[in-house]
Amino acid sequence: DAAIVHLPVDDPEVTVEPLFAEDLLLLVHSEHPLAVHDQLPLAALAGEPLMLPPLGTALRRVIDRAAGSVGVELQPQVEIDGVRLLTSLAFEGYGAAIVPATAVPRWLQGNFHRIAVPELPRRVVAWVQRRRPNPGTPTRALHAVLREVVAEQGANQPGVHVGADAFPLGRSV
């Protein structure tokens, strides 16, 4: 009946409600040479081996489009389908990974470093729901709880943006 996805979704059979936007960031182990930076321009990653999502995936298309817009071709060290696995490998020191902010919970501590990359666009996470039939009680209840959690907790997560300023023009994908 419904799903939580990242945009864009182009299907006339569903309604789409953006919930929040999240930064894409570079995640490295604290001993990685790039860990000395809090922010890096995307161009600085040219030639740097990166753990990336596979070609053709939505997240990889967003990353490659951003790189292309600044004239950079990123060098994959490895291509892995799974944000959590990319994050875990970066935590363990296997390389630098570009991941969404929600892949690194705010409460998590360890030997890793988040690096902002301003040219990477925000990823918009949304609730999509079939237009027909009307959602049942469980689906409506889940939607209400989800909206409440995002409103109360979303801004507490580093790199997550909620509210009217979450989706600035030119930053959402």
Salt bridges, closest charged atoms under 4 A:
ASP1 OD1 - ARG130 NH2 2.33
GLU17 OE1 - HIS143 NE2 2.71
GLU17 OE2 - ARG147 NE 3.01
GLU22 OE2 - ARG123 NE 3.07
ASP23 OD1 - ARG122 NE 3.58
ASP23 OD1 - HIS161 NE2 2.90
ASP23 OD1 - ARG171 NH2 3.86
ASP38 OD1 - HIS113 NE2 3.04
GLU48 OE2 - HIS32 NE2 3.84
ASP64 OD2 - ARG60 NE 2.97
GLU79 OE2 - ARG60 NH1 2.76
